Amino acid sequence: MTPDRIALISDVHGNLGALEAVLADIAARGITRILNLGDTAGKGPRGEASVRRCREVCEVNVRGNWDDFLPAIPDDGPTEMVWWRDELSPESRTWLAGLPLSHDLTLSGRRIRLFHASAESPHVRVHFHHTPEQFAGMFDNTTMTGDGPTPDVVGYADIHDAYVETYRGRTLFNVGSVGNPLDEPTPSYVILEGVVGGDRTAPFGIQFVRVPYDVEAEIAVAEQLAMPTLDVWSVELRTAVYRGRQHPPQSP
C-alpha cells in the first residue's frame, strides 16, 4: 500500500520568500496536501500575500495567536502592530479571526491532533523544555479541542523551534517555523507519512525538512516597505536569535 504524505507548515509571519521556497520544495516532492498551523501574518512585510497564498494551497488553516489578536489591534495600538494589521485586507482579517483552533486526522491508525500552541489556547505557550504535566496536557480534550478521541500524536507550532519527543507511546512534535525560525535560520516544515484509513500495521513517519531561501531579498522587501522593527527582525532572520535575546550595542 502506497503511503500518503501530508505537509505541515506554520509561522510564515509574512515572509513570502520563505513560504514560496517551502511550497516549491513540497511541490517538487509531489505532495499535494498541505496543512497550516497558523501565524501566517505579522512580524514580516508581506502578510496579505502570505495569507492569500495559504488560502490557495492549504486545505486546512488553523488559527494561531497572531491570527487571533492581529485583526483586532486598535488604531491606537503599537505602531508596528497597526502597520501589520493595515497591511492585511479587511477580508483577510475576517478570515484569520474565524479560523478553527484545532484539526484532527487519522493516519496509519494513529489519531493525530494539530493546533498552534497548546490544547488550552493559541496563546498558551509550551516550550521544548516543558514539564511532564505540560506534555500530558497537550493530549487532553479541552474546550478548545472538543470531545473527540484523545490523540496518540500531537503536532503544534508557535515556538519556532522544531523537535519531536515520544514518551509512553505518545508523540509530541513541533513543526518549527517557515518565516521566522528561531532554532536555526533555515525554514522548517514537516512531512507526515502514513496510510489514510489504514491501521497500525501500516508504516508511519514524521520527517523534518529544511529549505534555504534568499534571506537578504526578503529583508530588502521589508526595507523598501519601511516596515517597523526591521532591525530586530533582520537579526532574527539572519541568526535565529530571538529579539528578546538580542543585546543592544555597547556604548563606546
KEKE-3310 file (N, C-alpha, C; in steps of 0.2 Angstrom, whole numbers, plus 5000, padded with zeros to 4 digits):
npx = (5004:5003:5010:5002:5006:5008:5010:5015:5015:5020:5019:5022:5023:5022:5033:5035:5045:5051:5040:5037:5048:5047:5035:5038:5047:5039:5030:5039:5042:5031:5020:5003:4994:4993:4994:4991:4997:4996:4998:5001:5002:5010:5024:5033:5035:5025:5012:4998:5000:5005:4994:4985:4991:4992:4978:4975:4983:4983:4974:4969:4969:4974:4970:4982:4991:4994:4986:4974:4974:4979:4970:4962:4968:4969:4967:4975:4985:5001:5014:5020:5011:4999:5004:5006:4993:4986:4992:4985:4971:4953:4945:4955:4958:4946:4945:4956:4953:4942:4946:4948:4953:4959:4963:4959:4965:4967:4980:4988:4982:4984:4979:4979:4982:4981:4987:4990:4997:4994:4984:4975:4974:4978:4986:4993:5009:5020:5035:5050:5057:5048:5037:5032:5019:5014:5017:5008:4996:4995:4989:4976:4958:4950:4940:4944:4948:4938:4928:4932:4940:4955:4971:4985:4996:5002:5004:5012:5015:5021:5032:5043:5053:5059:5056:5055:5047:5044:5035:5030:5022:5016:5017:5024:5027:5035:5033:5041:5046:5041:5043:5050:5061:5068:5077:5087:5093:5086:5071:5058:5049:5036:5034:5021:5019:5010:4996:4981:4966:4971:4977:4987:4996:5001:5015:5022:5027:5037:5044:5057:5060:5072:5073:5082:5082:5082:5087:5091:5085:5072:5073:5076:5064:5056:5063:5061:5048:5047:5045:5041:5051:5062:5075:5077:5070:5077:5089:5084:5081:5093:5101:5094:5092:5082:5072:5071:5082:5092:5106:5108:5119:5135:5139:5152)
npy = (4994:5011:5024:5039:5056:5071:5088:5099:5116:5131:5147:5157:5171:5182:5181:5180:5176:5165:5157:5154:5147:5135:5130:5127:5117:5107:5105:5099:5087:5080:5082:5085:5089:5100:5107:5121:5127:5140:5157:5166:5179:5195:5202:5200:5207:5204:5200:5200:5195:5182:5177:5176:5166:5155:5152:5148:5136:5128:5115:5115:5128:5133:5143:5154:5162:5175:5177:5177:5189:5200:5205:5212:5223:5239:5256:5264:5256:5248:5255:5246:5235:5240:5243:5231:5225:5234:5231:5220:5215:5220:5208:5198:5199:5196:5183:5177:5178:5170:5157:5139:5132:5120:5104:5087:5071:5055:5044:5030:5022:5030:5043:5059:5075:5092:5109:5126:5131:5126:5113:5121:5134:5146:5155:5150:5145:5132:5126:5118:5113:5108:5103:5087:5087:5097:5091:5080:5087:5092:5082:5082:5082:5097:5112:5119:5110:5101:5086:5074:5058:5055:5060:5051:5056:5072:5088:5103:5121:5138:5140:5141:5132:5117:5101:5083:5072:5057:5048:5035:5029:5040:5054:5069:5083:5098:5108:5118:5134:5142:5156:5163:5156:5150:5142:5138:5147:5142:5139:5128:5114:5100:5083:5072:5055:5041:5030:5034:5030:5018:5005:5001:4993:4998:5008:5023:5039:5054:5067:5080:5094:5106:5121:5131:5149:5165:5176:5189:5195:5195:5203:5215:5218:5221:5233:5241:5243:5250:5244:5243:5239:5233:5231:5222:5211:5208:5203:5192:5184:5182:5176:5168:5172:5176:5191:5196:5192:5198:5208:5225:5237:5241:5255:5267)
npz = (5000:4995:5004:5011:5010:5019:5020:5033:5038:5046:5055:5046:5046:5037:5029:5013:5004:5010:5012:4998:4994:5002:4998:4985:4987:4993:4982:4973:4978:4975:4984:4988:4998:5010:5026:5037:5052:5057:5062:5050:5046:5051:5059:5048:5031:5021:5024:5019:5006:5009:5017:5006:4998:5006:5008:4996:4994:5005:5013:5025:5037:5053:5067:5074:5087:5083:5072:5079:5087:5079:5069:5078:5083:5090:5083:5090:5094:5097:5085:5076:5076:5072:5059:5053:5054:5046:5034:5030:5021:5024:5022:5023:5037:5043:5039:5045:5059:5060:5059:5062:5078:5081:5073:5068:5063:5055:5053:5047:5057:5068:5079:5076:5082:5078:5082:5086:5098:5110:5119:5126:5122:5109:5114:5124:5129:5125:5128:5122:5133:5143:5157:5164:5166:5157:5145:5146:5146:5133:5126:5130:5130:5128:5130:5119:5110:5109:5111:5105:5101:5111:5106:5099:5094:5093:5085:5084:5084:5085:5094:5086:5085:5080:5085:5091:5101:5110:5122:5132:5123:5116:5105:5103:5093:5086:5072:5069:5061:5046:5041:5051:5059:5074:5079:5070:5056:5044:5036:5042:5039:5041:5036:5036:5035:5030:5030:5025:5033:5036:5047:5062:5057:5046:5039:5048:5048:5053:5046:5046:5037:5030:5021:5011:5008:5000:5011:5012:5001:5006:5017:5010:5004:5015:5020:5009:5010:5022:5034:5051:5065:5058:5061:5072:5067:5056:5061:5068:5056:5050:5060:5069:5082:5094:5096:5109:5115:5109:5111:5115:5106:5114:5123:5118)
capx = (5000:5007:5009:5000:5011:5004:5015:5013:5019:5017:5023:5025:5024:5023:5039:5033:5050:5052:5034:5037:5053:5045:5030:5041:5050:5034:5028:5045:5041:5024:5015:4998:4990:4996:4990:4995:4996:4994:5003:5003:5004:5013:5031:5036:5032:5020:5006:4992:5001:5006:4988:4982:4994:4990:4971:4975:4986:4982:4967:4967:4972:4972:4971:4987:4990:4994:4979:4969:4974:4981:4964:4958:4973:4965:4970:4980:4990:5008:5015:5021:5005:4995:5006:5005:4986:4984:4994:4980:4964:4948:4943:4959:4957:4940:4946:4961:4950:4937:4949:4947:4958:4962:4961:4961:4965:4970:4985:4991:4979:4986:4975:4983:4979:4986:4985:4995:5002:4993:4977:4971:4973:4983:4990:4997:5015:5023:5042:5054:5059:5042:5036:5028:5012:5013:5017:5002:4991:4995:4985:4970:4952:4948:4935:4946:4949:4932:4927:4934:4945:4961:4976:4991:5001:5001:5009:5010:5019:5021:5038:5048:5059:5057:5058:5050:5048:5040:5035:5025:5018:5013:5022:5023:5032:5034:5034:5046:5043:5043:5046:5054:5064:5072:5082:5092:5089:5083:5064:5057:5042:5036:5030:5018:5019:5006:4990:4974:4961:4975:4978:4994:5001:5004:5020:5020:5033:5037:5051:5058:5063:5074:5073:5085:5079:5086:5085:5093:5080:5066:5075:5076:5057:5054:5066:5058:5041:5048:5042:5044:5055:5066:5082:5077:5068:5083:5094:5081:5081:5100:5105:5089:5092:5075:5073:5071:5089:5097:5109:5109:5126:5138:5141:5160)
capy = (5000:5017:5029:5046:5061:5077:5093:5104:5122:5136:5153:5160:5178:5187:5180:5177:5172:5158:5152:5151:5142:5129:5127:5124:5110:5102:5103:5095:5080:5078:5082:5090:5090:5105:5110:5126:5128:5146:5163:5167:5186:5199:5202:5201:5213:5203:5196:5199:5190:5176:5174:5174:5160:5149:5151:5145:5130:5124:5113:5117:5133:5133:5150:5155:5168:5182:5177:5179:5196:5205:5208:5216:5228:5246:5261:5267:5251:5249:5257:5240:5231:5244:5243:5224:5225:5238:5228:5215:5217:5218:5201:5193:5200:5192:5176:5174:5178:5165:5150:5134:5132:5113:5099:5080:5067:5048:5041:5023:5020:5035:5048:5065:5082:5098:5115:5131:5132:5121:5111:5125:5141:5148:5160:5147:5143:5126:5126:5111:5112:5108:5099:5081:5089:5101:5086:5076:5092:5093:5077:5082:5085:5103:5116:5122:5104:5097:5079:5068:5053:5058:5059:5047:5061:5079:5092:5110:5126:5143:5142:5142:5128:5111:5095:5078:5068:5051:5046:5031:5028:5046:5058:5076:5086:5104:5109:5124:5140:5144:5163:5166:5151:5153:5136:5139:5152:5139:5137:5121:5111:5093:5079:5066:5049:5035:5027:5037:5024:5012:5003:5002:4988:5002:5012:5030:5043:5061:5070:5087:5097:5112:5123:5138:5154:5171:5180:5196:5198:5197:5209:5221:5220:5225:5239:5246:5245:5254:5240:5244:5233:5230:5230:5216:5206:5206:5199:5185:5180:5180:5172:5164:5174:5180:5199:5197:5190:5202:5213:5231:5238:5244:5262:5267)
capz = (5000:4995:5010:5009:5013:5021:5023:5038:5038:5051:5057:5040:5048:5032:5025:5007:5001:5013:5010:4992:4994:5005:4994:4979:4989:4994:4976:4970:4981:4973:4989:4986:5004:5015:5032:5040:5059:5060:5062:5044:5045:5057:5060:5042:5027:5016:5027:5015:5001:5013:5018:5000:4996:5011:5007:4989:4993:5011:5014:5032:5041:5060:5070:5078:5092:5079:5068:5083:5090:5075:5066:5082:5086:5089:5079:5095:5097:5095:5078:5072:5076:5067:5052:5051:5054:5040:5028:5028:5019:5028:5021:5026:5044:5045:5038:5050:5065:5060:5058:5068:5083:5080:5067:5070:5057:5057:5048:5049:5064:5074:5080:5076:5083:5076:5084:5085:5103:5116:5119:5130:5119:5104:5117:5130:5125:5128:5125:5122:5140:5146:5162:5162:5166:5151:5140:5146:5144:5126:5123:5133:5127:5131:5127:5113:5105:5108:5115:5101:5104:5113:5101:5100:5091:5093:5082:5086:5081:5090:5097:5081:5087:5078:5088:5091:5108:5111:5129:5134:5117:5114:5102:5103:5089:5084:5065:5068:5058:5039:5040:5057:5063:5080:5081:5065:5051:5038:5037:5043:5039:5042:5031:5039:5030:5033:5026:5027:5034:5037:5054:5065:5054:5041:5041:5049:5049:5054:5043:5046:5031:5030:5015:5011:5003:4999:5017:5010:4997:5010:5021:5006:5003:5021:5020:5004:5013:5028:5039:5058:5069:5053:5063:5076:5063:5051:5065:5069:5050:5048:5065:5073:5089:5096:5098:5116:5117:5106:5115:5112:5106:5120:5122:5117)
cpx = (5004:5005:5007:5005:5007:5010:5012:5018:5016:5021:5026:5027:5026:5029:5037:5039:5051:5046:5035:5042:5051:5039:5033:5044:5045:5031:5033:5044:5035:5019:5010:4994:4995:4992:4994:4993:4996:5000:5005:5005:5007:5020:5035:5032:5026:5015:5000:4994:5002:4999:4984:4985:4992:4982:4971:4978:4985:4975:4964:4971:4970:4974:4977:4986:4990:4988:4974:4969:4976:4975:4961:4962:4969:4970:4976:4985:4997:5009:5016:5015:5000:4997:5005:4997:4984:4986:4990:4974:4959:4946:4948:4959:4951:4941:4951:4957:4944:4940:4948:4953:4962:4960:4964:4961:4968:4974:4988:4988:4980:4981:4979:4979:4984:4983:4991:5000:5001:4986:4972:4969:4979:4988:4994:5002:5018:5030:5044:5055:5053:5042:5032:5021:5010:5013:5011:4996:4990:4990:4978:4964:4951:4942:4937:4946:4943:4933:4929:4938:4952:4966:4982:4997:4998:5006:5007:5015:5021:5028:5044:5054:5056:5060:5053:5052:5042:5041:5029:5020:5014:5018:5020:5029:5030:5036:5040:5042:5046:5047:5050:5057:5069:5077:5088:5089:5086:5076:5063:5050:5042:5032:5028:5017:5015:5001:4984:4969:4965:4975:4985:4999:5004:5010:5018:5027:5032:5044:5051:5062:5065:5075:5076:5081:5083:5083:5086:5088:5073:5067:5074:5069:5055:5057:5063:5051:5041:5044:5045:5047:5060:5072:5082:5075:5073:5088:5091:5082:5088:5103:5100:5089:5086:5077:5074:5078:5094:5100:5110:5117:5129:5140:5149:5162)
cpy = (5006:5022:5036:5050:5068:5082:5098:5110:5126:5142:5156:5168:5183:5187:5176:5173:5166:5154:5150:5146:5135:5126:5124:5117:5105:5100:5098:5088:5077:5077:5087:5092:5094:5108:5115:5127:5135:5151:5165:5174:5189:5197:5203:5206:5211:5198:5195:5194:5183:5172:5172:5167:5154:5148:5147:5138:5125:5122:5114:5123:5134:5140:5150:5161:5175:5182:5179:5186:5201:5208:5213:5222:5235:5251:5264:5262:5253:5250:5251:5236:5234:5243:5236:5223:5228:5235:5222:5218:5216:5211:5196:5193:5196:5185:5173:5174:5173:5158:5146:5134:5125:5109:5092:5076:5060:5046:5035:5021:5025:5041:5055:5071:5087:5105:5120:5131:5127:5119:5116:5132:5142:5153:5157:5143:5137:5125:5118:5109:5112:5103:5093:5083:5093:5096:5082:5081:5093:5088:5077:5084:5091:5107:5118:5116:5100:5090:5073:5063:5056:5056:5054:5052:5068:5083:5099:5115:5132:5145:5143:5138:5120:5105:5089:5074:5063:5049:5042:5030:5034:5051:5065:5079:5094:5105:5114:5130:5140:5151:5166:5161:5153:5147:5136:5144:5149:5137:5130:5120:5103:5089:5073:5061:5043:5034:5030:5031:5018:5011:5003:4997:4992:5007:5020:5033:5051:5063:5077:5089:5104:5115:5130:5142:5160:5176:5187:5199:5200:5203:5216:5223:5224:5232:5244:5248:5249:5250:5242:5238:5230:5227:5223:5210:5203:5201:5192:5181:5178:5176:5168:5166:5179:5187:5200:5195:5193:5207:5219:5233:5242:5251:5262:5270)
cpz = (5000:5000:5007:5013:5013:5023:5028:5039:5044:5052:5051:5042:5043:5028:5018:5004:5004:5012:5003:4991:4997:5001:4988:4981:4990:4987:4972:4972:4979:4979:4988:4992:5009:5020:5035:5047:5062:5060:5055:5042:5052:5057:5054:5037:5023:5019:5023:5009:5003:5014:5012:4998:5000:5010:5000:4990:4999:5012:5020:5034:5048:5062:5075:5083:5088:5075:5072:5086:5085:5072:5071:5085:5085:5086:5084:5097:5095:5087:5074:5071:5071:5060:5049:5050:5047:5033:5026:5026:5024:5028:5024:5034:5047:5044:5043:5057:5066:5059:5064:5072:5083:5075:5069:5063:5059:5051:5051:5056:5070:5074:5081:5077:5082:5079:5084:5091:5109:5115:5123:5126:5114:5108:5123:5127:5129:5125:5125:5129:5144:5152:5160:5162:5160:5145:5140:5144:5137:5122:5126:5129:5131:5127:5120:5108:5104:5111:5110:5104:5105:5108:5104:5098:5091:5090:5083:5083:5087:5092:5092:5082:5086:5083:5088:5098:5108:5118:5130:5129:5114:5111:5101:5098:5087:5077:5064:5064:5050:5039:5046:5062:5068:5083:5076:5060:5045:5040:5037:5042:5040:5037:5036:5034:5033:5028:5029:5027:5035:5045:5056:5062:5048:5043:5043:5050:5050:5051:5044:5040:5032:5023:5014:5007:5004:5005:5015:5006:5001:5014:5017:5005:5009:5022:5015:5006:5019:5034:5046:5061:5064:5056:5067:5072:5058:5055:5066:5062:5049:5053:5069:5080:5090:5098:5105:5119:5114:5110:5112:5111:5112:5118:5122:5124)
residu = (MET:THR:PRO:ASP:ARG:ILE:ALA:LEU:ILE:SER:ASP:VAL:HIS:GLY:ASN:LEU:GLY:ALA:LEU:GLU:ALA:VAL:LEU:ALA:ASP:ILE:ALA:ALA:ARG:GLY:ILE:THR:ARG:ILE:LEU:ASN:LEU:GLY:ASP:THR:ALA:GLY:LYS:GLY:PRO:ARG:GLY:GLU:ALA:SER:VAL:ARG:ARG:CYS:ARG:GLU:VAL:CYS:GLU:VAL:ASN:VAL:ARG:GLY:ASN:TRP:ASP:ASP:PHE:LEU:PRO:ALA:ILE:PRO:ASP:ASP:GLY:PRO:THR:GLU:MET:VAL:TRP:TRP:ARG:ASP:GLU:LEU:SER:PRO:GLU:SER:ARG:THR:TRP:LEU:ALA:GLY:LEU:PRO:LEU:SER:HIS:ASP:LEU:THR:LEU:SER:GLY:ARG:ARG:ILE:ARG:LEU:PHE:HIS:ALA:SER:ALA:GLU:SER:PRO:HIS:VAL:ARG:VAL:HIS:PHE:HIS:HIS:THR:PRO:GLU:GLN:PHE:ALA:GLY:MET:PHE:ASP:ASN:THR:THR:MET:THR:GLY:ASP:GLY:PRO:THR:PRO:ASP:VAL:VAL:GLY:TYR:ALA:ASP:ILE:HIS:ASP:ALA:TYR:VAL:GLU:THR:TYR:ARG:GLY:ARG:THR:LEU:PHE:ASN:VAL:GLY:SER:VAL:GLY:ASN:PRO:LEU:ASP:GLU:PRO:THR:PRO:SER:TYR:VAL:ILE:LEU:GLU:GLY:VAL:VAL:GLY:GLY:ASP:ARG:THR:ALA:PRO:PHE:GLY:ILE:GLN:PHE:VAL:ARG:VAL:PRO:TYR:ASP:VAL:GLU:ALA:GLU:ILE:ALA:VAL:ALA:GLU:GLN:LEU:ALA:MET:PRO:THR:LEU:ASP:VAL:TRP:SER:VAL:GLU:LEU:ARG:THR:ALA:VAL:TYR:ARG:GLY:ARG:GLN:HIS:PRO:PRO:GLN:SER:PRO)
# end
